[in-house]
């Protein structure tokens, strides 16, 4: 994480996840408003999508943990250096712990949608815990740093803890489109802000370094944070609008007789679920 690429990589991941969530939640919400007329908006398809998404999270979490441990200057599973009597590469261990909780959340989601061993809301609860742990680790990740360095990371914590709270509310209000889109916007904010941190602390291509003790830079970066969130909200609104328009256009092309058959199939599926 101590370079530009180390911030751009997780930033790109959160941006991709945020865009994916926005498309997924928009699709399911518009489909429900159309009384499940879309042939792909079934609970069986929803479960498969959740399982695939969770599998991707587990795989990337494992890759992240292995990378943090076995990079050339990594700890290689050594937590304490007995020879020099100090903790070994605690920053790598913190990142490994963060990936571990996301991996657990993904594994729980797979279990929820493939077995009856856990309540459905348990996947949202574990995801909320994983996001909270990410913020909790970042909170104690900033000791001894320069003023602007601490400030840009503290701003990141607002997006992280806001996301944790939003996912926690989904435990009790599952399927609430407002909470889902709010979670999406905070995920996008987290992704774009990781990129911004990279540009501030590790300017690429030999750009001049920011003055980390200048209060004016703190004022600007706070305003810039608000711009990032405005961009996230506009992106969410744009994706929701485009998804709704595409889905409505596709449904208009389905013949009325076929539409009626689809609705009856969905009603039978709902009765079976009951």
Secondary structure by P-SEA (a helix, b strand, c coil): cccaaaaaaaaaaaaaaaaaaaaaaaaaaaaaaaccccccccaaaaaaaaaaaaaaaaaaaaaaaaaaccccccccccccccccccccaaaaaaaaaaaaaaaaaaaaaaaaacccccccaaaaaaaaaaaaaaaaaaaaccccccaaaaaaaaaaaaaaaaaaaaaaaaacccccaaaaaaaaaaaaaaaaaaaaaaaaccccccccccccccaaaaaaaaaaaaaaaaaaaaaaaaaaaaaaaaaaaaaaaccaaaaaaaaaaaaaaaaaac
